Amino acid sequence: MITEIAQIDVKAGLEEAFEAGVAQAAPLFRRAQGCLHLELQRSIEKPSRYRLVVAWATLEDHTVAFRGSSDFQAWRALVGHCFEAPPEVEHTYRVFDGF
């Protein structure tokens, strides 16, 4: 499993619109090949900063299949206008689980 972590800074005043856009886009992720989980987290210290956390079966499910799909274009149409800057995206994998 690969975890995509996208740090997204949202334009001030568009936080509610962004959250609504993510909720509206959830079905796009649910039907995406290899998408296992979608979660949105909001920073307490920086309320205009979010982290979109998506679990994918493989890296290519995100970087090739989803990013190359019309659903990715629909996702960006729903939330892209809220971005202060392009999201910073990292992909991680678990190396230790203490529980």
C-alpha positions in Angstrom: 0.0 0.0 0.0 1.2 3.5 -0.9 0.0 6.6 1.0 -0.3 9.9 -0.9 0.0 12.9 1.3 -0.9 16.2 -0.4 -0.3 19.4 1.6 -2.7 21.9 0.2 -2.7 25.6 1.2 -6.1 27.1 0.5 -6.8 30.8 -0.3 -8.1 32.6 2.8 -11.9 32.6 2.9 -12.3 29.6 0.6 -11.9 26.9 3.3 -15.6 26.0 3.4 -15.7 25.8 -0.4 -12.6 23.6 -0.5 -14.0 21.2 2.1 -17.3 21.0 0.2 -15.4 20.4 -3.0 -13.5 17.5 -1.5 -16.7 16.0 -0.2 -18.3 16.3 -3.6 -15.2 14.7 -5.2 -15.2 11.7 -2.8 -17.1 9.5 -5.4 -14.3 10.2 -7.9 -11.8 8.7 -5.6 -14.0 5.8 -4.4 -14.3 4.6 -8.0 -10.6 5.1 -8.9 -8.6 2.0 -9.6 -6.7 1.0 -6.5 -8.0 3.8 -4.2 -8.4 2.3 -0.7 -9.0 5.3 1.5 -9.5 9.0 1.4 -9.1 11.4 4.3 -8.9 15.2 4.7 -7.2 16.8 7.7 -7.1 20.4 8.6 -4.3 22.1 10.4 -5.1 23.6 13.8 -2.1 26.0 13.8 -2.6 27.0 10.1 -6.4 26.8 9.4 -5.9 27.4 5.7 -3.6 24.3 5.4 -4.9 20.9 4.7 -3.5 17.4 4.2 -5.3 15.1 1.8 -4.3 11.6 2.7 -5.1 8.9 0.1 -4.2 5.2 0.3 -3.5 3.5 -3.0 -2.8 -0.1 -3.8 0.1 0.9 -5.9 2.0 4.1 -6.8 0.9 3.7 -10.4 -2.8 3.6 -9.4 -2.3 7.3 -8.4 0.4 8.6 -10.7 -0.7 6.9 -13.9 -4.3 5.6 -13.6 -5.9 8.4 -11.5 -3.9 11.4 -12.7 -4.4 10.3 -16.3 -8.2 10.0 -15.9 -11.1 12.4 -16.5 -12.0 12.0 -12.8 -8.7 13.7 -11.9 -9.7 16.6 -14.2 -13.1 16.7 -12.5 -11.4 16.7 -9.0 -9.2 19.6 -10.0 -12.2 21.5 -11.4 -14.0 21.1 -8.1 -11.1 22.3 -5.9 -8.4 23.8 -8.0 -9.7 27.4 -7.7 -9.2 27.2 -3.9 -5.5 26.4 -4.1 -3.2 29.2 -2.9 -0.3 27.3 -4.6 0.1 23.9 -6.3 -0.2 21.1 -3.7 3.0 19.5 -2.4 2.6 15.8 -2.9 4.6 13.0 -1.4 4.1 9.2 -1.5 5.1 7.1 1.5 5.0 3.5 2.6 4.9 2.0 6.1 8.2 0.9 7.5 7.1 0.3 11.1 3.8 -0.1 12.9 4.1 0.0 16.7 0.6 -1.2 17.3 
